[in-house]
Amino acid sequence: MTDFLKTDYDHLPEANNYDALPTGTYEVIIKDIIEKQATTGNSGIRFQLEVRRGLDQEEDLDNTNGKYAGRVFFTAVWNSEKNPEYRFTTLNAIAVAAGASNKRVYTNFDEFKE
């Protein structure tokens, strides 16, 4: 029987770097948004983001999007009884960055997702 996979750290492609993205300014695309439930019972929203491609010629983005274009990463915003303001502040910042109009009211998750 043949093995399915043998890992070999010496033969990783040099172009693929899976370290955390360096601090900087990135233009990203929201690829997916899903509601999650943690084992603690807290609910959250998980975002799948992709560093936008085609911006390697933009002067301010040549060291961010230019180097990491196409890189996919995830982040989540969790409800917390200890800090309920965090969820509002973070989701508001994401909505504003995504171009939501001022004073826009979302009545449910699906509306926010769209």
Beta strands, then each sheet from edge to edge (+ up, - down):
strand 1: 28-37
strand 2: 43-51
strand 3: 72-78
sheet 1: 1+ 2- 3+
end
